[in-house]
Amino acid sequence: MTCTLCGLASGEAAFCCAGCENVYAILVESGVVASGQNFRDTDLFRQSLKLGLISTGPEGTGQRPVLLDSETCEVVFHIGGMWCASCGWLIEHSLTRLRGIAAAEVMFASDLLKVRYCPRYVPRERIVERVASLGYRAEEYTGSSAPADAERKDLLLRTGIAAFLSMNVMTFSLVVYAGYFEPITASYSRYIPFLLMGLATPSVFYCASPVLGIAWAGARAGRMRMESLLAMGILMAYGYSAVETFRGGHRVYFDTACAIVALVLTGKVIERGAKARAMRALTLLHRLMPSKARIVQDGREHFVSLEALQPGAVFRVKSGERVAADGIVVEGRSHADESVLTGESAPVAKTVGDSVVSGSINTGGVLEIRVTRAGADSTLERIVRTVEQAAASRTKMERSVDRVARLFIPAVLGLAAITFGAWQVHTGKPGTALMHSIAVLVIACPCALGIATPLA
């Protein structure tokens, strides 16, 4: 679908950006569109084109230039569904191709995505949609652990089911393996593979669905990733075994597919625990931030959000409450626990004229404080923002490892193909060749490299 105003690709939307949508709305309200006049001949269209709000773009590119002096905003998202560092690279690569995205950086160890974008060209919702099209979930980061907790519970459920099914498949597979050395009843030889396939199917298509989904999204985007290797190994083992089952063969490898799923998910659970520890400090900092402040007007108290608190306003803090903004005491005498900022556990005396910082706790009497810095300018907000920026940035070593992992994947695929061909020529047994190629795909998968470096 193309933009109604400028004609550039706009996905499923009628307009490619908020600028085109707003300009077109003005044209409609002014009656230009209803009159049948070519709106591209109007002064409004030409002026908007000159300002960079709309454009036909450079010839041969489908992209329009972004003005260097355009106002940019920065937002941090929590990303769900990432399985390795290559997932972060794919998200970054896809977002930076969007017009209006100045920078995008993913921190795999904390599941955070930091985006600097120009609201004039790309709305925040478009960023979320772009990430969702790659098979991931993006939610604006607020410090809440609810999304991570839900993802952890889902992962634990899948891991438990996968482990249970894998143990059962391995147990029943003993009957098949015994048939390699001595004859067994024909009915067992015929129907046991169907039982194994019935047990393996939910493991492959439910428990491993996150891996398969991300691999499929990468294939649609033309990108190979670590999940691609795992998905190929799982599906090759399952697919070959399913064909053998319906052909009446007894050389099936459903246990291999189930074991891969169970081991991958177990590793993911361990990694999730490491991520939770890495994010714990940031979550605690967010919990230190009050969500509202007590204002006194006409002798009556009422609460307002922190966004409504402006420099010069006076708010009241009672005993046991956190200070909502930086300010100066104008009335009252008390003590403040500033250990969150200084590390000093002893409360500090506060009286009229003394400064207080956001996040500290009033441990004594009632204080009335005049705001000097509020919202994003307050001390605690700046500390949280600094920690978020540190968590959402990567070291030079991490970037080097990401590049190596991306080059490693096609090399592993080539090596697995060579392994299959060599064993097929040497033995003439496709089942044996398949198992060796699957071993290359799974064992050589650089997940350990991609996971260990950022967590370290």
TORKOL-4160 file (C-alpha; in steps of 0.2 Angstrom, whole numbers, padded with zeros to 4 digits, m for minus):
456
<pt num="1" X="0000" Y="0000" Z="0000"/>
<pt num="2" X="0006" Y="0018" Z="m0004"/>
<pt num="3" X="0004" Y="0034" Z="0005"/>
<pt num="4" X="m0011" Y="0044" Z="0000"/>
<pt num="5" X="m0001" Y="0060" Z="m0001"/>
<pt num="6" X="0017" Y="0056" Z="m0006"/>
<pt num="7" X="0015" Y="0039" Z="m0014"/>
<pt num="8" X="0029" Y="0031" Z="m0004"/>
<pt num="9" X="0026" Y="0013" Z="0003"/>
<pt num="10" X="0016" Y="0014" Z="0019"/>
<pt num="11" X="0013" Y="m0004" Z="0024"/>
<pt num="12" X="m0005" Y="m0006" Z="0028"/>
<pt num="13" X="m0008" Y="0012" Z="0033"/>
<pt num="14" X="m0015" Y="0025" Z="0022"/>
<pt num="15" X="m0001" Y="0037" Z="0026"/>
<pt num="16" X="0018" Y="0033" Z="0028"/>
<pt num="17" X="0020" Y="0046" Z="0043"/>
<pt num="18" X="0012" Y="0058" Z="0054"/>
<pt num="19" X="0018" Y="0073" Z="0043"/>
<pt num="20" X="0009" Y="0067" Z="0028"/>
<pt num="21" X="m0007" Y="0063" Z="0038"/>
<pt num="22" X="m0008" Y="0080" Z="0045"/>
<pt num="23" X="m0004" Y="0089" Z="0029"/>
<pt num="24" X="m0018" Y="0079" Z="0020"/>
<pt num="25" X="m0030" Y="0083" Z="0034"/>
<pt num="26" X="m0027" Y="0102" Z="0031"/>
<pt num="27" X="m0030" Y="0099" Z="0012"/>
<pt num="28" X="m0046" Y="0091" Z="0016"/>
<pt num="29" X="m0052" Y="0104" Z="0028"/>
<pt num="30" X="m0047" Y="0118" Z="0016"/>
<pt num="31" X="m0058" Y="0110" Z="0002"/>
<pt num="32" X="m0043" Y="0107" Z="m0010"/>
<pt num="33" X="m0047" Y="0088" Z="m0011"/>
<pt num="34" X="m0065" Y="0090" Z="m0013"/>
<pt num="35" X="m0063" Y="0102" Z="m0027"/>
<pt num="36" X="m0054" Y="0090" Z="m0037"/>
<pt num="37" X="m0038" Y="0101" Z="m0039"/>
<pt num="38" X="m0021" Y="0092" Z="m0039"/>
<pt num="39" X="m0015" Y="0095" Z="m0021"/>
<pt num="40" X="0003" Y="0094" Z="m0027"/>
<pt num="41" X="0000" Y="0111" Z="m0036"/>
<pt num="42" X="m0005" Y="0120" Z="m0020"/>
<pt num="43" X="0007" Y="0131" Z="m0010"/>
<pt num="44" X="0004" Y="0121" Z="0006"/>
<pt num="45" X="0010" Y="0105" Z="m0003"/>
<pt num="46" X="0026" Y="0114" Z="m0009"/>
<pt num="47" X="0029" Y="0122" Z="0007"/>
<pt num="48" X="0027" Y="0106" Z="0017"/>
<pt num="49" X="0039" Y="0098" Z="0004"/>
<pt num="50" X="0052" Y="0112" Z="0007"/>
<pt num="51" X="0051" Y="0109" Z="0025"/>
<pt num="52" X="0054" Y="0091" Z="0024"/>
<pt num="53" X="0036" Y="0086" Z="0031"/>
<pt num="54" X="0033" Y="0077" Z="0014"/>
<pt num="55" X="0043" Y="0072" Z="m0001"/>
<pt num="56" X="0044" Y="0061" Z="m0016"/>
<pt num="57" X="0061" Y="0056" Z="m0010"/>
<pt num="58" X="0077" Y="0054" Z="m0019"/>
<pt num="59" X="0076" Y="0045" Z="m0036"/>
<pt num="60" X="0079" Y="0027" Z="m0036"/>
<pt num="61" X="0077" Y="0025" Z="m0017"/>
<pt num="62" X="0060" Y="0023" Z="m0008"/>
<pt num="63" X="0066" Y="0034" Z="0006"/>
<pt num="64" X="0064" Y="0052" Z="0010"/>
<pt num="65" X="0077" Y="0063" Z="0018"/>
<pt num="66" X="0076" Y="0067" Z="0036"/>
<pt num="67" X="0081" Y="0085" Z="0041"/>
<pt num="68" X="0097" Y="0086" Z="0051"/>
<pt num="69" X="0089" Y="0098" Z="0063"/>
<pt num="70" X="0073" Y="0088" Z="0066"/>
<pt num="71" X="0068" Y="0086" Z="0084"/>
<pt num="72" X="0072" Y="0068" Z="0090"/>
<pt num="73" X="0065" Y="0059" Z="0105"/>
<pt num="74" X="0072" Y="0044" Z="0114"/>
<pt num="75" X="0062" Y="0029" Z="0121"/>
<pt num="76" X="0067" Y="0013" Z="0129"/>
<pt num="77" X="0057" Y="m0003" Z="0125"/>
<pt num="78" X="0056" Y="m0020" Z="0134"/>
<pt num="79" X="0058" Y="m0034" Z="0120"/>
<pt num="80" X="0050" Y="m0051" Z="0123"/>
<pt num="81" X="0055" Y="m0066" Z="0113"/>
<pt num="82" X="0073" Y="m0063" Z="0110"/>
<pt num="83" X="0083" Y="m0079" Z="0111"/>
<pt num="84" X="0101" Y="m0073" Z="0106"/>
<pt num="85" X="0112" Y="m0058" Z="0102"/>
<pt num="86" X="0108" Y="m0061" Z="0083"/>
<pt num="87" X="0089" Y="m0057" Z="0088"/>
<pt num="88" X="0095" Y="m0040" Z="0094"/>
<pt num="89" X="0105" Y="m0037" Z="0078"/>
<pt num="90" X="0090" Y="m0041" Z="0067"/>
<pt num="91" X="0079" Y="m0028" Z="0077"/>
<pt num="92" X="0092" Y="m0015" Z="0075"/>
<pt num="93" X="0095" Y="m0018" Z="0057"/>
<pt num="94" X="0077" Y="m0018" Z="0053"/>
<pt num="95" X="0073" Y="m0002" Z="0063"/>
<pt num="96" X="0087" Y="0008" Z="0056"/>
<pt num="97" X="0080" Y="0006" Z="0039"/>
<pt num="98" X="0064" Y="0015" Z="0044"/>
<pt num="99" X="0064" Y="0033" Z="0039"/>
<pt num="100" X="0064" Y="0044" Z="0055"/>
<pt num="101" X="0075" Y="0032" Z="0066"/>
<pt num="102" X="0091" Y="0040" Z="0070"/>
<pt num="103" X="0098" Y="0026" Z="0081"/>
<pt num="104" X="0092" Y="0009" Z="0088"/>
<pt num="105" X="0102" Y="m0001" Z="0100"/>
<pt num="106" X="0097" Y="m0018" Z="0108"/>
<pt num="107" X="0105" Y="m0024" Z="0125"/>
<pt num="108" X="0102" Y="m0043" Z="0125"/>
<pt num="109" X="0107" Y="m0045" Z="0143"/>
<pt num="110" X="0093" Y="m0034" Z="0149"/>
<pt num="111" X="0080" Y="m0036" Z="0135"/>
<pt num="112" X="0080" Y="m0018" Z="0132"/>
<pt num="113" X="0079" Y="m0008" Z="0116"/>
<pt num="114" X="0084" Y="0010" Z="0115"/>
<pt num="115" X="0078" Y="0020" Z="0100"/>
<pt num="116" X="0081" Y="0038" Z="0095"/>
<pt num="117" X="0068" Y="0044" Z="0083"/>
<pt num="118" X="0060" Y="0059" Z="0075"/>
<pt num="119" X="0041" Y="0059" Z="0079"/>
<pt num="120" X="0038" Y="0070" Z="0063"/>
<pt num="121" X="0043" Y="0056" Z="0052"/>
<pt num="122" X="0039" Y="0040" Z="0062"/>
<pt num="123" X="0026" Y="0038" Z="0076"/>
<pt num="124" X="0030" Y="0027" Z="0091"/>
<pt num="125" X="0017" Y="0014" Z="0086"/>
<pt num="126" X="0026" Y="0011" Z="0070"/>
<pt num="127" X="0042" Y="0006" Z="0080"/>
<pt num="128" X="0031" Y="m0007" Z="0090"/>
<pt num="129" X="0023" Y="m0013" Z="0074"/>
<pt num="130" X="0040" Y="m0015" Z="0065"/>
<pt num="131" X="0047" Y="m0026" Z="0080"/>
<pt num="132" X="0031" Y="m0036" Z="0080"/>
<pt num="133" X="0033" Y="m0040" Z="0061"/>
<pt num="134" X="0050" Y="m0048" Z="0066"/>
<pt num="135" X="0041" Y="m0060" Z="0078"/>
<pt num="136" X="0045" Y="m0051" Z="0094"/>
<pt num="137" X="0035" Y="m0041" Z="0107"/>
<pt num="138" X="0039" Y="m0023" Z="0111"/>
<pt num="139" X="0032" Y="m0013" Z="0126"/>
<pt num="140" X="0038" Y="0004" Z="0133"/>
<pt num="141" X="0049" Y="0000" Z="0148"/>
<pt num="142" X="0042" Y="0007" Z="0164"/>
<pt num="143" X="0052" Y="m0003" Z="0177"/>
<pt num="144" X="0038" Y="m0015" Z="0179"/>
<pt num="145" X="0043" Y="m0033" Z="0180"/>
<pt num="146" X="0026" Y="m0040" Z="0174"/>
<pt num="147" X="0031" Y="m0043" Z="0156"/>
<pt num="148" X="0046" Y="m0052" Z="0161"/>
<pt num="149" X="0037" Y="m0062" Z="0174"/>
<pt num="150" X="0024" Y="m0068" Z="0162"/>
<pt num="151" X="0037" Y="m0073" Z="0149"/>
<pt num="152" X="0046" Y="m0083" Z="0163"/>
<pt num="153" X="0031" Y="m0092" Z="0168"/>
<pt num="154" X="0027" Y="m0097" Z="0150"/>
<pt num="155" X="0045" Y="m0102" Z="0147"/>
<pt num="156" X="0045" Y="m0113" Z="0163"/>
<pt num="157" X="0028" Y="m0121" Z="0157"/>
<pt num="158" X="0036" Y="m0125" Z="0140"/>
<pt num="159" X="0052" Y="m0132" Z="0148"/>
<pt num="160" X="0042" Y="m0143" Z="0160"/>
<pt num="161" X="0031" Y="m0151" Z="0146"/>
<pt num="162" X="0047" Y="m0153" Z="0135"/>
<pt num="163" X="0056" Y="m0162" Z="0148"/>
<pt num="164" X="0042" Y="m0173" Z="0153"/>
<pt num="165" X="0039" Y="m0178" Z="0135"/>
<pt num="166" X="0057" Y="m0180" Z="0131"/>
<pt num="167" X="0059" Y="m0193" Z="0145"/>
<pt num="168" X="0044" Y="m0203" Z="0139"/>
<pt num="169" X="0050" Y="m0203" Z="0121"/>
<pt num="170" X="0067" Y="m0209" Z="0127"/>
<pt num="171" X="0059" Y="m0223" Z="0137"/>
<pt num="172" X="0048" Y="m0229" Z="0123"/>
<pt num="173" X="0062" Y="m0228" Z="0111"/>
<pt num="174" X="0071" Y="m0241" Z="0120"/>
<pt num="175" X="0059" Y="m0254" Z="0112"/>
<pt num="176" X="0064" Y="m0247" Z="0095"/>
<pt num="177" X="0083" Y="m0248" Z="0099"/>
<pt num="178" X="0081" Y="m0266" Z="0106"/>
<pt num="179" X="0074" Y="m0271" Z="0089"/>
<pt num="180" X="0091" Y="m0267" Z="0081"/>
<pt num="181" X="0099" Y="m0281" Z="0090"/>
<pt num="182" X="0086" Y="m0294" Z="0092"/>
<pt num="183" X="0068" Y="m0297" Z="0084"/>
<pt num="184" X="0053" Y="m0290" Z="0093"/>
<pt num="185" X="0034" Y="m0292" Z="0091"/>
<pt num="186" X="0029" Y="m0285" Z="0074"/>
<pt num="187" X="0014" Y="m0275" Z="0082"/>
<pt num="188" X="0027" Y="m0266" Z="0093"/>
<pt num="189" X="0038" Y="m0263" Z="0079"/>
<pt num="190" X="0024" Y="m0256" Z="0069"/>
<pt num="191" X="0015" Y="m0245" Z="0082"/>
<pt num="192" X="0028" Y="m0239" Z="0094"/>
<pt num="193" X="0034" Y="m0226" Z="0081"/>
<pt num="194" X="0017" Y="m0219" Z="0080"/>
<pt num="195" X="0016" Y="m0217" Z="0099"/>
<pt num="196" X="0033" Y="m0209" Z="0098"/>
<pt num="197" X="0027" Y="m0197" Z="0085"/>
<pt num="198" X="0012" Y="m0193" Z="0096"/>
<pt num="199" X="0022" Y="m0188" Z="0111"/>
<pt num="200" X="0035" Y="m0178" Z="0100"/>
<pt num="201" X="0022" Y="m0168" Z="0091"/>
<pt num="202" X="0017" Y="m0156" Z="0105"/>
<pt num="203" X="0036" Y="m0155" Z="0110"/>
<pt num="204" X="0041" Y="m0149" Z="0093"/>
<pt num="205" X="0026" Y="m0138" Z="0089"/>
<pt num="206" X="0021" Y="m0131" Z="0106"/>
<pt num="207" X="0036" Y="m0131" Z="0117"/>
<pt num="208" X="0048" Y="m0126" Z="0103"/>
<pt num="209" X="0036" Y="m0114" Z="0095"/>
<pt num="210" X="0046" Y="m0098" Z="0100"/>
<pt num="211" X="0061" Y="m0105" Z="0092"/>
<pt num="212" X="0052" Y="m0110" Z="0076"/>
<pt num="213" X="0042" Y="m0094" Z="0075"/>
<pt num="214" X="0058" Y="m0083" Z="0077"/>
<pt num="215" X="0067" Y="m0094" Z="0064"/>
<pt num="216" X="0052" Y="m0092" Z="0052"/>
<pt num="217" X="0051" Y="m0073" Z="0055"/>
<pt num="218" X="0070" Y="m0072" Z="0051"/>
<pt num="219" X="0067" Y="m0082" Z="0035"/>
<pt num="220" X="0054" Y="m0070" Z="0029"/>
<pt num="221" X="0065" Y="m0056" Z="0032"/>
<pt num="222" X="0079" Y="m0064" Z="0023"/>
<pt num="223" X="0090" Y="m0066" Z="0038"/>
<pt num="224" X="0098" Y="m0082" Z="0045"/>
<pt num="225" X="0100" Y="m0082" Z="0064"/>
<pt num="226" X="0105" Y="m0095" Z="0078"/>
<pt num="227" X="0087" Y="m0101" Z="0080"/>
<pt num="228" X="0087" Y="m0105" Z="0061"/>
<pt num="229" X="0100" Y="m0119" Z="0065"/>
<pt num="230" X="0090" Y="m0125" Z="0080"/>
<pt num="231" X="0074" Y="m0125" Z="0070"/>
<pt num="232" X="0082" Y="m0135" Z="0056"/>
<pt num="233" X="0089" Y="m0148" Z="0067"/>
<pt num="234" X="0073" Y="m0150" Z="0076"/>
<pt num="235" X="0062" Y="m0151" Z="0060"/>
<pt num="236" X="0074" Y="m0162" Z="0051"/>
<pt num="237" X="0074" Y="m0175" Z="0064"/>
<pt num="238" X="0055" Y="m0174" Z="0067"/>
<pt num="239" X="0051" Y="m0174" Z="0048"/>
<pt num="240" X="0063" Y="m0188" Z="0043"/>
<pt num="241" X="0056" Y="m0199" Z="0058"/>
<pt num="242" X="0038" Y="m0195" Z="0053"/>
<pt num="243" X="0041" Y="m0200" Z="0035"/>
<pt num="244" X="0049" Y="m0216" Z="0041"/>
<pt num="245" X="0034" Y="m0220" Z="0053"/>
<pt num="246" X="0021" Y="m0219" Z="0039"/>
<pt num="247" X="0033" Y="m0229" Z="0027"/>
<pt num="248" X="0033" Y="m0243" Z="0040"/>
<pt num="249" X="0051" Y="m0240" Z="0045"/>
<pt num="250" X="0058" Y="m0242" Z="0062"/>
<pt num="251" X="0074" Y="m0230" Z="0062"/>
<pt num="252" X="0066" Y="m0215" Z="0069"/>
<pt num="253" X="0074" Y="m0201" Z="0079"/>
<pt num="254" X="0060" Y="m0193" Z="0088"/>
<pt num="255" X="0070" Y="m0193" Z="0104"/>
<pt num="256" X="0083" Y="m0183" Z="0096"/>
<pt num="257" X="0070" Y="m0169" Z="0091"/>
<pt num="258" X="0063" Y="m0169" Z="0109"/>
<pt num="259" X="0080" Y="m0169" Z="0117"/>
<pt num="260" X="0086" Y="m0154" Z="0107"/>
<pt num="261" X="0070" Y="m0145" Z="0112"/>
<pt num="262" X="0071" Y="m0149" Z="0131"/>
<pt num="263" X="0090" Y="m0144" Z="0132"/>
<pt num="264" X="0087" Y="m0128" Z="0122"/>
<pt num="265" X="0073" Y="m0123" Z="0134"/>
<pt num="266" X="0083" Y="m0128" Z="0149"/>
<pt num="267" X="0097" Y="m0117" Z="0144"/>
<pt num="268" X="0085" Y="m0103" Z="0141"/>
<pt num="269" X="0078" Y="m0104" Z="0158"/>
<pt num="270" X="0096" Y="m0103" Z="0165"/>
<pt num="271" X="0099" Y="m0088" Z="0154"/>
<pt num="272" X="0082" Y="m0080" Z="0160"/>
<pt num="273" X="0088" Y="m0081" Z="0178"/>
<pt num="274" X="0104" Y="m0072" Z="0173"/>
<pt num="275" X="0095" Y="m0058" Z="0165"/>
<pt num="276" X="0083" Y="m0056" Z="0179"/>
<pt num="277" X="0098" Y="m0053" Z="0191"/>
<pt num="278" X="0105" Y="m0041" Z="0178"/>
<pt num="279" X="0089" Y="m0031" Z="0178"/>
<pt num="280" X="0085" Y="m0031" Z="0197"/>
<pt num="281" X="0095" Y="m0015" Z="0201"/>
<pt num="282" X="0086" Y="m0006" Z="0187"/>
<pt num="283" X="0069" Y="m0012" Z="0193"/>
<pt num="284" X="0073" Y="m0007" Z="0211"/>
<pt num="285" X="0077" Y="0011" Z="0205"/>
<pt num="286" X="0061" Y="0013" Z="0196"/>
<pt num="287" X="0052" Y="0007" Z="0212"/>
<pt num="288" X="0060" Y="0021" Z="0221"/>
<pt num="289" X="0052" Y="0034" Z="0210"/>
<pt num="290" X="0035" Y="0041" Z="0218"/>
<pt num="291" X="0021" Y="0042" Z="0206"/>
<pt num="292" X="0012" Y="0057" Z="0213"/>
<pt num="293" X="0015" Y="0072" Z="0225"/>
<pt num="294" X="0004" Y="0080" Z="0238"/>
<pt num="295" X="m0001" Y="0098" Z="0234"/>
<pt num="296" X="m0010" Y="0110" Z="0247"/>
<pt num="297" X="m0022" Y="0122" Z="0239"/>
<pt num="298" X="m0034" Y="0133" Z="0249"/>
<pt num="299" X="m0030" Y="0123" Z="0265"/>
<pt num="300" X="m0035" Y="0106" Z="0257"/>
<pt num="301" X="m0023" Y="0092" Z="0251"/>
<pt num="302" X="m0024" Y="0083" Z="0235"/>
<pt num="303" X="m0013" Y="0073" Z="0224"/>
<pt num="304" X="m0006" Y="0077" Z="0207"/>
<pt num="305" X="0005" Y="0067" Z="0195"/>
<pt num="306" X="0023" Y="0070" Z="0194"/>
<pt num="307" X="0021" Y="0077" Z="0176"/>
<pt num="308" X="0010" Y="0091" Z="0183"/>
<pt num="309" X="0023" Y="0096" Z="0196"/>
<pt num="310" X="0032" Y="0111" Z="0190"/>
<pt num="311" X="0047" Y="0121" Z="0197"/>
<pt num="312" X="0041" Y="0134" Z="0209"/>
<pt num="313" X="0026" Y="0123" Z="0215"/>
<pt num="314" X="0025" Y="0118" Z="0234"/>
<pt num="315" X="0021" Y="0101" Z="0239"/>
<pt num="316" X="0020" Y="0092" Z="0256"/>
<pt num="317" X="0029" Y="0077" Z="0262"/>
<pt num="318" X="0024" Y="0067" Z="0278"/>
<pt num="319" X="0033" Y="0055" Z="0288"/>
<pt num="320" X="0038" Y="0039" Z="0279"/>
<pt num="321" X="0035" Y="0046" Z="0262"/>
<pt num="322" X="0047" Y="0048" Z="0248"/>
<pt num="323" X="0051" Y="0066" Z="0241"/>
<pt num="324" X="0044" Y="0067" Z="0224"/>
<pt num="325" X="0056" Y="0081" Z="0217"/>
<pt num="326" X="0071" Y="0090" Z="0220"/>
<pt num="327" X="0068" Y="0106" Z="0230"/>
<pt num="328" X="0071" Y="0117" Z="0245"/>
<pt num="329" X="0062" Y="0116" Z="0262"/>
<pt num="330" X="0051" Y="0131" Z="0265"/>
<pt num="331" X="0042" Y="0125" Z="0281"/>
<pt num="332" X="0045" Y="0111" Z="0294"/>
<pt num="333" X="0059" Y="0102" Z="0302"/>
<pt num="334" X="0063" Y="0084" Z="0300"/>
<pt num="335" X="0076" Y="0071" Z="0294"/>
<pt num="336" X="0079" Y="0063" Z="0277"/>
<pt num="337" X="0086" Y="0046" Z="0273"/>
<pt num="338" X="0096" Y="0049" Z="0258"/>
<pt num="339" X="0105" Y="0032" Z="0257"/>
<pt num="340" X="0097" Y="0029" Z="0240"/>
<pt num="341" X="0109" Y="0042" Z="0233"/>
<pt num="342" X="0124" Y="0043" Z="0246"/>
<pt num="343" X="0124" Y="0026" Z="0253"/>
<pt num="344" X="0124" Y="0034" Z="0271"/>
<pt num="345" X="0111" Y="0026" Z="0282"/>
<pt num="346" X="0111" Y="0040" Z="0295"/>
<pt num="347" X="0096" Y="0052" Z="0292"/>
<pt num="348" X="0101" Y="0070" Z="0288"/>
<pt num="349" X="0093" Y="0084" Z="0297"/>
<pt num="350" X="0082" Y="0096" Z="0286"/>
<pt num="351" X="0076" Y="0113" Z="0290"/>
<pt num="352" X="0070" Y="0129" Z="0281"/>
<pt num="353" X="0082" Y="0133" Z="0267"/>
<pt num="354" X="0090" Y="0116" Z="0266"/>
<pt num="355" X="0089" Y="0106" Z="0249"/>
<pt num="356" X="0081" Y="0089" Z="0247"/>
<pt num="357" X="0083" Y="0077" Z="0233"/>
<pt num="358" X="0070" Y="0066" Z="0225"/>
<pt num="359" X="0069" Y="0048" Z="0231"/>
<pt num="360" X="0075" Y="0052" Z="0249"/>
<pt num="361" X="0063" Y="0047" Z="0263"/>
<pt num="362" X="0056" Y="0059" Z="0276"/>
<pt num="363" X="0059" Y="0051" Z="0293"/>
<pt num="364" X="0052" Y="0064" Z="0304"/>
<pt num="365" X="0040" Y="0078" Z="0304"/>
<pt num="366" X="0030" Y="0086" Z="0290"/>
<pt num="367" X="0040" Y="0096" Z="0277"/>
<pt num="368" X="0034" Y="0108" Z="0264"/>
<pt num="369" X="0046" Y="0109" Z="0249"/>
<pt num="370" X="0047" Y="0121" Z="0234"/>
<pt num="371" X="0051" Y="0112" Z="0218"/>
<pt num="372" X="0068" Y="0117" Z="0210"/>
<pt num="373" X="0069" Y="0102" Z="0198"/>
<pt num="374" X="0055" Y="0090" Z="0193"/>
<pt num="375" X="0051" Y="0076" Z="0181"/>
<pt num="376" X="0065" Y="0071" Z="0170"/>
<pt num="377" X="0077" Y="0084" Z="0177"/>
<pt num="378" X="0076" Y="0077" Z="0195"/>
<pt num="379" X="0091" Y="0069" Z="0203"/>
<pt num="380" X="0083" Y="0051" Z="0204"/>
<pt num="381" X="0076" Y="0052" Z="0186"/>
<pt num="382" X="0093" Y="0057" Z="0180"/>
<pt num="383" X="0101" Y="0042" Z="0189"/>
<pt num="384" X="0088" Y="0030" Z="0182"/>
<pt num="385" X="0091" Y="0037" Z="0165"/>
<pt num="386" X="0109" Y="0035" Z="0166"/>
<pt num="387" X="0108" Y="0017" Z="0172"/>
<pt num="388" X="0095" Y="0013" Z="0158"/>
<pt num="389" X="0107" Y="0020" Z="0145"/>
<pt num="390" X="0121" Y="0010" Z="0152"/>
<pt num="391" X="0110" Y="m0006" Z="0152"/>
<pt num="392" X="0105" Y="m0002" Z="0134"/>
<pt num="393" X="0122" Y="0000" Z="0127"/>
<pt num="394" X="0135" Y="m0013" Z="0122"/>
<pt num="395" X="0154" Y="m0014" Z="0124"/>
<pt num="396" X="0166" Y="m0015" Z="0109"/>
<pt num="397" X="0168" Y="m0034" Z="0114"/>
<pt num="398" X="0150" Y="m0037" Z="0112"/>
<pt num="399" X="0149" Y="m0029" Z="0095"/>
<pt num="400" X="0163" Y="m0040" Z="0089"/>
<pt num="401" X="0155" Y="m0056" Z="0096"/>
<pt num="402" X="0139" Y="m0051" Z="0087"/>
<pt num="403" X="0148" Y="m0049" Z="0070"/>
<pt num="404" X="0157" Y="m0066" Z="0073"/>
<pt num="405" X="0141" Y="m0075" Z="0077"/>
<pt num="406" X="0132" Y="m0068" Z="0061"/>
<pt num="407" X="0146" Y="m0074" Z="0050"/>
<pt num="408" X="0147" Y="m0091" Z="0059"/>
<pt num="409" X="0129" Y="m0096" Z="0055"/>
<pt num="410" X="0131" Y="m0097" Z="0036"/>
<pt num="411" X="0147" Y="m0106" Z="0039"/>
<pt num="412" X="0139" Y="m0119" Z="0050"/>
<pt num="413" X="0125" Y="m0122" Z="0037"/>
<pt num="414" X="0138" Y="m0125" Z="0024"/>
<pt num="415" X="0148" Y="m0137" Z="0035"/>
<pt num="416" X="0131" Y="m0147" Z="0039"/>
<pt num="417" X="0128" Y="m0149" Z="0021"/>
<pt num="418" X="0145" Y="m0155" Z="0017"/>
<pt num="419" X="0144" Y="m0167" Z="0032"/>
<pt num="420" X="0127" Y="m0174" Z="0025"/>
<pt num="421" X="0134" Y="m0176" Z="0008"/>
<pt num="422" X="0150" Y="m0185" Z="0014"/>
<pt num="423" X="0141" Y="m0197" Z="0025"/>
<pt num="424" X="0128" Y="m0201" Z="0012"/>
<pt num="425" X="0142" Y="m0205" Z="m0001"/>
<pt num="426" X="0152" Y="m0215" Z="0012"/>
<pt num="427" X="0138" Y="m0225" Z="0019"/>
<pt num="428" X="0123" Y="m0223" Z="0007"/>
<pt num="429" X="0111" Y="m0222" Z="0023"/>
<pt num="430" X="0102" Y="m0205" Z="0023"/>
<pt num="431" X="0097" Y="m0208" Z="0041"/>
<pt num="432" X="0115" Y="m0209" Z="0047"/>
<pt num="433" X="0120" Y="m0194" Z="0036"/>
<pt num="434" X="0105" Y="m0184" Z="0043"/>
<pt num="435" X="0110" Y="m0187" Z="0061"/>
<pt num="436" X="0128" Y="m0182" Z="0058"/>
<pt num="437" X="0122" Y="m0166" Z="0049"/>
<pt num="438" X="0110" Y="m0162" Z="0064"/>
<pt num="439" X="0124" Y="m0164" Z="0076"/>
<pt num="440" X="0134" Y="m0151" Z="0067"/>
<pt num="441" X="0119" Y="m0139" Z="0066"/>
<pt num="442" X="0115" Y="m0141" Z="0085"/>
<pt num="443" X="0132" Y="m0142" Z="0093"/>
<pt num="444" X="0140" Y="m0129" Z="0082"/>
<pt num="445" X="0126" Y="m0116" Z="0085"/>
<pt num="446" X="0135" Y="m0101" Z="0093"/>
<pt num="447" X="0121" Y="m0098" Z="0106"/>
<pt num="448" X="0134" Y="m0100" Z="0120"/>
<pt num="449" X="0145" Y="m0086" Z="0112"/>
<pt num="450" X="0130" Y="m0074" Z="0109"/>
<pt num="451" X="0123" Y="m0077" Z="0126"/>
<pt num="452" X="0139" Y="m0078" Z="0138"/>
<pt num="453" X="0147" Y="m0062" Z="0132"/>
<pt num="454" X="0133" Y="m0049" Z="0136"/>
<pt num="455" X="0129" Y="m0058" Z="0152"/>
<pt num="456" X="0147" Y="m0058" Z="0158"/>
